[in-house]
């Protein structure tokens, strides 16, 4: 479709010149793909030309059509209102299909550029719960999309391992646990005592002062506090890596907030030297009132650091290390102000890379109308969601295809795919109220539907064996509709990259599955012979490749058989 678009843009440019006008730059970017295929394969909205040409859009469309010659692949044009619609000939669709190779959809827009992305980043001593799902799967999908677009990507798991909550965990460990209990029960034990701390602190607020004191001691290098903290971190990391391995997610760097304890003093000194640091009731702040934001807290009254201090120090280190072209942070929308504040502080510090910092927010997850929170114990463990989904997938496979080899690994792929796709199929900023019914739904526009369609294409190709090349092709309406849908893949990938929006890929997959299944039901494939059989199998193969690449982008597994 890119070649067809370029040819159409050149033809329009020449038509405008013949009509006595100056052709504007960037004509090819003005074209749209009509939502209704009866309006052609490409459409030029003439409204944007109206101001410069001083003509009404319908007159512009008619004049271009009148002065435009033909070009390779064009069947006809049609002026409809303010639109000039372009229809490709059958041979053009065959040419489009030829372009759908293994690398179809990839681009070099990120060539020579580095994209650093910070995602998942759980707080230590807490089990993975449903609230962690968004940042984990959105971040992984965005990283995959950027890599697909040619970027050098650096995936960072920035563990929450340094802050007041660690002081609470240290106090809770001293009072209600032991090394033996933690080694035996893992993060479940750490979470138990953290919830207990919250309940006890409501009765005795002095516990919060004790926790602040413990964190201050930790920052000052207290040996006992450091030993307890290291135990909590090591046990947490062992458990987290099991979840990431199950999801097939890898990180280039695990660097936690604690990594920047020795780098924060330099940030504080720089802020002070540049006259940005002010004292406010004993705390050190950067005043952001002229930008319509509350002050950014840099140091507490006792000299302890805060999140902005650590984030600024981490960003400085990341730029010095990777010279990133973009550095993104995937967190809930509830942290938008925090990121806006410290991004502004780096700008005020004169960091030229401050413009390349990006917050990728996503909506909140609630259950029963309440926000998920470890401190209250209102959580749904991610492992429980995964296990339920996998068990349901296994039951369905047992019922419908009991002879399938390796049912367990297929059920794992389909079950996890259902959860991942459910998290990525809607706009990431949308708030979600979790229900077991929706999370485990395998009917309708779901991950299992996509994976089943992929498996259907794979099965057709296995049964077909060798099918050769079609010497000629005269595609029908269902074939054309599927080719046109597949041809959208590169544009959808670029849009997902630009907007950090994996749901664009998810929606593309659903539309592709709908087109493919209509083609499958309306067109005979394996019983055909000659060019028709070869062409249709080639279309099946292209569908399988592009759906497979889409599954990879979202972090779902390919299912060759279900």
Secondary structure by P-SEA (a helix, b strand, c coil): caaaaaaaaaaaaaaaaaaccccccccccccccccccccccbbbccccccccccccaaaaaaaaaaacccccccccccccccbbbbbbcaaaaaaaaaacccccccccccccbbbbbbcccccccccccccaaaaaaaaaaaaaaaaaaccbbbbbbccccccaaaaaaaaaaaccccaaaaaaccaaaaaaaaaaaaaaaaaccaaaaaaaaaaaaaaaccaaaaaaaaaaaaaaaaaaaaaaaaacccccccccccccccaaaaaaaaaaaaccccccccbbbbbcccccccccccccccccccaaaaaaaaaaaaaacccccbbbbbccccaaaaaaaaaaaaaaaccccccccccbbbbbbbcccccccccccccccaaaaaaaaaaaaaaaaaaccccccaaaaaaaaaaaaaaaaaacccccccccccccccccccccccaaaaaaaaaaaaaaaaaaccccccccccccaaaaaaaaaaaaaaaaaaaaaaaccaaaaaaaaaaaaaaaaaaaacccccccccaaaaaaaaaaaaaaaaaaaaaaaacbbbbccc
